[in-house]
Amino acid sequence: MLTNKEIAEVYRMGLVIGLFDPKEVVSWADAVIAQEADPEYAIIELSMATDANEGKLATLLLDVSGDASPEKSRHVLLGLLGRRLTTDPGAAAQVASQVKAIEQGEGVSLGLGADLASALAKHDGLAGEWLAR
């Protein structure tokens, strides 16, 4: 199960690469508030940021408390991108661009190789965890 901080990190990186839109982040924050008896202030701020752009929301997402592995967050995103590529092969160029943006933004080389679909499929389990939350 993903923690709020891990979810926040996936949303933060996903906003930066264009995988998510601001409304999805606000909806998630609203759901957390509805589920938790005492939600943290950072989640409340996200919920109220209905007019914020991607950059502002990405900054607010950094304030969500807890521990998160940057690697796990990247792997969730890679799994989600893999699912997108599977359902829409025409999105290959955009998915490749988003993977490159993850590498550049996080300062890592993911070494996914030429067969992007197969490399991304390795992360499908975490995508399933994300979608099941």
C-alpha positions as CSV (number, residue, x, y, z in Angstrom):
1,M,0.0,0.0,0.0
2,L,1.3,3.4,-0.9
3,T,1.6,6.1,1.8
4,N,0.3,9.6,1.3
5,K,3.9,10.8,0.8
6,E,4.5,8.2,-1.9
7,I,1.3,9.2,-3.6
8,A,2.3,12.8,-3.3
9,E,5.6,12.1,-5.0
10,V,4.0,10.2,-7.8
11,Y,1.7,13.1,-8.4
12,R,4.5,15.6,-8.1
13,M,6.6,13.9,-10.7
14,G,3.6,13.1,-12.9
15,L,2.5,16.7,-12.9
16,V,6.0,17.8,-14.1
17,I,6.0,15.3,-17.0
18,G,2.4,16.0,-18.0
19,L,1.0,12.6,-16.9
20,F,-1.5,14.2,-14.5
21,D,-3.5,17.3,-14.4
22,P,-4.1,19.6,-11.4
23,K,-7.7,18.4,-10.9
24,E,-6.5,14.9,-10.2
25,V,-4.3,16.1,-7.4
26,V,-7.0,18.2,-5.8
27,S,-9.5,15.3,-6.1
28,W,-6.9,13.0,-4.3
29,A,-6.5,15.6,-1.5
30,D,-10.3,15.8,-1.1
31,A,-10.5,12.0,-0.8
32,V,-7.8,12.0,1.8
33,I,-9.6,14.6,3.8
34,A,-12.8,12.6,3.6
35,Q,-11.1,9.4,4.8
36,E,-8.8,10.7,7.5
37,A,-10.1,12.0,10.9
38,D,-7.2,14.5,11.2
39,P,-5.6,15.2,7.8
40,E,-2.4,17.0,7.7
41,Y,-2.3,20.7,6.8
42,A,-0.4,20.1,3.5
43,I,-3.3,17.9,2.3
44,I,-5.8,20.6,3.2
45,E,-3.7,23.2,1.3
46,L,-3.7,20.9,-1.8
47,S,-7.5,20.5,-1.5
48,M,-7.9,24.3,-1.5
49,A,-5.5,24.8,-4.5
50,T,-8.3,24.5,-7.1
51,D,-6.9,27.2,-9.3
52,A,-3.2,26.3,-8.9
53,N,-1.1,25.4,-11.9
54,E,1.2,22.3,-12.1
55,G,4.2,24.1,-10.7
56,K,2.4,25.4,-7.6
57,L,0.9,22.0,-6.9
58,A,4.2,20.3,-7.4
59,T,5.7,22.6,-4.7
60,L,2.7,22.0,-2.4
61,L,3.1,18.2,-2.8
62,L,6.7,18.5,-1.5
63,D,5.2,19.6,1.9
64,V,3.3,16.3,2.4
65,S,5.0,14.7,5.4
66,G,6.4,11.2,5.6
67,D,9.0,9.1,3.9
68,A,9.0,8.1,0.3
69,S,11.5,6.3,-1.9
70,P,12.2,8.3,-5.1
71,E,12.9,5.0,-6.8
72,K,9.4,3.6,-5.9
73,S,7.7,6.8,-7.1
74,R,9.6,6.5,-10.4
75,H,8.7,2.9,-10.8
76,V,5.0,3.7,-10.3
77,L,5.2,6.3,-13.0
78,L,7.1,3.9,-15.3
79,G,4.4,1.3,-14.8
80,L,1.6,3.9,-15.5
81,L,3.5,4.9,-18.7
82,G,3.8,1.3,-19.7
83,R,0.1,0.8,-19.3
84,R,-0.5,3.9,-21.4
85,L,1.8,2.6,-24.1
86,T,0.0,-0.8,-24.1
87,T,-3.4,0.8,-24.5
88,D,-2.3,3.5,-27.0
89,P,0.7,2.4,-29.1
90,G,0.4,5.7,-30.9
91,A,1.6,7.5,-27.8
92,A,5.1,5.9,-28.0
93,A,6.9,9.2,-28.8
94,Q,5.1,11.0,-26.0
95,V,5.8,8.2,-23.5
96,A,9.5,8.1,-24.5
97,S,9.6,11.9,-24.0
98,Q,8.0,11.5,-20.5
99,V,10.5,8.8,-19.6
100,K,13.4,11.1,-20.7
101,A,11.8,13.9,-18.6
102,I,11.8,11.6,-15.5
103,E,15.5,10.8,-16.1
104,Q,16.4,14.5,-16.5
105,G,14.3,15.7,-13.6
106,E,15.5,13.1,-11.2
107,G,19.1,13.1,-12.4
108,V,19.1,9.3,-13.1
109,S,19.7,7.1,-16.1
110,L,17.0,4.4,-16.1
111,G,18.7,2.4,-18.8
112,L,15.4,1.1,-20.3
113,G,16.9,0.3,-23.6
114,A,15.4,0.1,-27.1
115,D,12.4,-2.0,-26.2
116,L,10.6,0.6,-24.1
117,A,7.3,-1.4,-23.8
118,S,9.0,-4.4,-22.3
119,A,11.1,-2.3,-20.0
120,L,8.1,-0.4,-18.7
121,A,6.1,-3.6,-18.3
122,K,8.4,-4.7,-15.6
123,H,6.9,-1.9,-13.4
124,D,3.3,-2.9,-14.0
125,G,2.8,-4.3,-10.5
126,L,3.3,-0.8,-9.0
127,A,1.0,0.7,-11.6
128,G,-1.7,-1.8,-10.4
129,E,-1.1,-0.8,-6.8
130,W,-1.5,2.9,-7.8
131,L,-4.8,2.2,-9.6
132,A,-6.2,0.0,-6.8
133,R,-5.8,2.7,-4.1
